[in-house]
């Protein structure tokens, strides 16, 4: 309904009431009639609105009102959250380049890098993240994580030298340097079935070394002797898109793994190449919540992995599982004619970390948190 008042606007009518004229009585009467019609129209509008509400279904009105309240609450909740700082792979690598060190166990000096930063406030930060997770979801199943964070300093400082993760130790996990293939049987079988696919994509990548010393996407790590190259598809829980586009089938393969760590800083997937004469010195990994899987792509004689003082050798087309929170080292003592040792490395969940704990750890150690 469209309604417009008759006669002049109210301000003009008021002026007419105060303007002496012989026609003033008539003008005042016209204004009063118009004002009466305005009140009638306003009353009609209100009555129409009330009748519309009465005619509407009560259940529908309540549902809409509830949805509106939920929407307002959601906007308020999201608005209160502080934006999370995001740490890109490039920034981590640039920090490593600045110090001249790039490998997986030498500190990159970046204050944002949880893997490489050691500071007194780390435990408080982890506990804050755990509280935030429990507030959003539940404390159920968080006993070991809570215990680990609360006593992290004692665990890391008093661990025997054979196993000493540098960032986070989850208590009450079975400890062994090597795991059997059955520990993550499904993922081991998937990787081994796709051995030729991964090898083919590696060989295509490796041809670029004939044109330049260090092709794009590859990283040279610090070693006391020899050369150690890595080509990351996932680095500390962050996908490297340019590299993934060069190995599309291998990258898609990661999505079919059930226990691949892909959502927190402890998850990596890369091709690792050791040239003959290379030694990777003894070091510890950052945590015991994962097991590291090496699928052998090229495994010449004279190559050896030593974990917790126990040596083992790689085999082409076969997976080798170990806990890198144990002291470990790698060697390639073959000749130049033997060629490089090449493995596809991917981090899998420790089989004794429960599903609820995995979800919480992904939240607590999310990249950039």
N, C-alpha and C positions, 0 to 999 in steps of 0.2 A: 504494500500500500504506500503510495507517495502522496504526501500531504504538504501543502504550502499555505501559510497564513494569509488571510486577506488583508488588504489595506497596507499602509506604510509600515516600515520596520519600527521596532519598539523605540529606538532612540529618537526617531523622527516624531513619533507620537508624543513622547515625553516633552520634546521641544514645543510641540503644538500646544500642550497643556499649559506651558508657561508663556506662550506668545499671546499677548492681548489682541483679540480680533473679534469682529462681530460674528464670525463663523465659528468661534471657539466652541460653543456648546455642541454644534453638529459634529465637529472634528472629534471631540472627546467621546461622543456617543459611538462614533465609528470605531474608535480605538478600543473601547470597552467590548464591543461586539467581537472584534478581531481577537482580543485577548481571551474571551470566553471560548471562542472556537479553538484557540491554541491549547487551552487546558483540556477541552474535549478530545482533541487529537492525541495529546500525550497520554490521556487516560485510556483511549482506545488502543494505543501501541502497547502499553503495559498489560492491558487485559489480553491482548492477542498473544503476547509473549508467554504469559502465565498459562493460557489455554494450550499453547503449543507444548509446554513442558508437561502439562497434565495428560495430553494425548499420547506422549511418548511412553514407550514401555519402560517400567521402573528398573527392570534388570539391566536393560541396555544402558540406562543413565548411570547406574552404579558401576557397571563394567568400564564405561568410558572414563568416569571419575577416577577409578582405581588405576587405570592405565596412565592417566594424566599425572597422578601423584607419583607413580613409579618412574615416569619419564623425568619429572622434576628432580626426584631423588638421585637418579642416575647422573643427570647433568651436574648436580651439586657434587656428587662423589668423584666424578671424573675431573671436575674443575679443581678439586682440592689436591689431586695427585701432582707431585713434582715430576717434571720431565726427566727421563733417565739419560745420562750421558752415553753416547754411542762411541765405541772405540773401533775404528776401522782396521782392517788388516794392514793397509798401507802405513797407518800411523805407527803401528807396532813395529813394522819392518824398518821404517825410517829411524825409529828410536834405536833399533838394533844396529843399523848402519852407522849411526853417530858414534857408537862405542866400538865399532869394528867387529862386533860379534853378532852372529845371526842364528846360531844353532839352537836346538830345542831345549838345551839344558843350561846354556850360559845366559845370565840375566840380561834382559834387554834394556834395563834402566828406565822403562816407561812407568810413571807413577800410576797410570790407569790400568796397567797390566797386572791382573790378579795372579797370573802364573809366575811372574818374575818379580813382583814387588813384595818385600818383607817389611812389615811395619807393625808397631805395637797395636794399632787400631784394627787389625785384620779380624781378630776374634769378635770384637764388638760389631763390626760390619756384618760378619756372617750371622751373628745372633740376631741382629736387626732384620736381616733378610728372612731368617727362619720365623721370627715373630710375625712378619708381614705375611708370609705364606700361610702360617697357621690361622691368622686372623681371617684370611680370605677363604681358606679351605677347612683344614682340620688339624688338630694335634695328633690324631690317631696314626699310629705307626711311626711317629717321629722320635721314639725313644733313643735309638742309637745315634741319630743325627744330633739330637739335643745333647746327649752325653759327649759326643765327639767334639762339638763346638765348645761346650763348657770347659772341657779339659784338654783342649787342643795343644796348648803350650806344653803340658806334661807329656802328651803322647809324642809330639815331634821331638822334644829334647831328650826323652829317656828311651826312645826306641833303640834296639840293637843296631849296630852299624850296617848289618846286612840288609835291612829294610828300613828306610827312613824317608818317606814321602816329604816333599819340601813345602807343600801348601796345605793339604787337607788329609787327615787320617780318619777313616771310619772304623770305630772299634768293633771287635767281635766278628770280623770277617776271617774266614780260613786263609791262612798265608802259605803260599807255595811259590817258588820261582817260576815253574812251568805248569801249564794246565793241559789236560788231555783234550783231544779233539771233541770229545763228547760234552765238554763244558758249554760250548755254544754250537751244538751239532748242526742245526739248521743253517746258520750263517756260514759255517765252515764249508758245508756242502755247496751252498750257493756260490761262494767265491771260487771253489775248486772247479765247479762245472763251467764257470766263465773264465777260466784261466787263459784260454786262447784269445778271447775278446780283449782282456786287459793287456796281454802281451802285445797284441797287434797295435793297439793305440799307443803303448809305450814306444814301440819301434818307430812309429811315425813321428812321435815327438823327438826321439833321440837323434833322428837324422839331422835335425837343426844344428846339432853340435859341430857338424862338419863345416858349417858356414860361419860360425862365430863362437867365441869362447864360452859365453853364458847367454843362451837364448832367453827370450822374454818368457817370464813366468817361472823360471827356475831360480833357486836360491843356492848359493854356495855357503856351506856351514864351516865354522872354525874347527879345525882338527890339527893335532900336532904333526901329522904327516899324511900325505895323500890328499885326495879330494872327495868330498861328500856333498852330493847335490840332492835337493828335494824339490818336488813339484806338487804343490798342495792343491787339492780340490776343496778341502775343508780345513781351515786353520783356526784352532782354538774356538771351535763352534761357529765360525763364520765362513760361509761359502765364498769361494773365489770365482766369480762368474766367468772371467776371461779364461781361466784354466779349465773350468768345467766345460766350456764350449769346445775346447780342443779334445776333450775326452768324454763325449756325450754318453756313450754306452756304459762306460765305467761309472760315470756319475749317476746315471739312472739305476745302475745296479745297487748303489748305496740305499736307494729307497726300498729295495726288496729285502734288506737285512732287518731282522727283528730286534736286534740288540745293539745296533750302531748308535754311538753317542753323537748326536748331531745338534743338540740344543744347549750345550754348555761349554765352558772354556776348556774342559778336559777332553773334548772330542776332536779328533783329527783324522784326515784321510789323505794320503799322499803316496807318490812314487818316490822311493829312496834308492839312490844310486851310490855305490862305493867303488871308486877306481882301485886298481891294484896298488898295494902298498899303503892303504888307508888304515888308520887306527882311530876309532872313536873311544876316547878315554872313559874310564869308569865314572858313572854319574847315577843319580836317582831321578825318577819321574816325580810328578807333582802330587800324585794321589794313588790310593790303593782301591778306589771304587771301580776301576776299569781293568780290563786285560787287553794287552796289545796283540793284535793279530798281524803276522807277516805272511803274505802269500808269496812264495818264491817264484819269480819270473825268470831270472837268470842266476844260477848258483854254481859258479865254477869251483874247482878244488881250492883249498887253502882259505876258505871263508868260515868264520866261526862267530857264534854269539855266546857270551858268557853271562849268565844271570845268577846272582847269589852264589857265585863260585862254581856253578855247574855249566860246562860247555855243551853246546849242541850246534848242529849244522842245519842249514836250510836245504830244502829239496824243491826242485821245480814242480810247480803245479800242486804243491802241498802247503797247508797252513801250519804255522808254528805259533802257539799261544804262550804268552808269558806275562808276568806281573812286573811292570817296569818301575814300580816303587822299590823294588830290590835293586841293590847295586848291580849295574850291568855295563858291559862294554861290547864292542864289535870290532872285528878284524877282517881285512882282506889281504892275505899274505901270498896270493897267487902272483903269477908273472903277467907282464903286459899282454902276452898272447892269449891269456885266459879271458880277458875282457872284464867288464865291471860286474859286480854283484848287484842285482836289482830285485827289490821286493815291493809289493803293494802293501802299504801299512794302513790299517784302520783300527780305531779304538772301539772296543765293545764293552758293554756293561759286565762287571763282575757278576757271575751267576748267582751269588748269594745276596745281592742288593735287591730288595723287594721292589715291586712296582710302585708302591706309594712313596718309597724312599727315592726312586729314580725321578718321579715327578717333582718332589720337593727339591732335590739336588739340581734339577734343570732350572728351577726357579731361583734358587739361592746363587747358583754360579752361571746365570745367564750372561752371555757376552755383553759387556758394557755396563752391567749392574754395579 
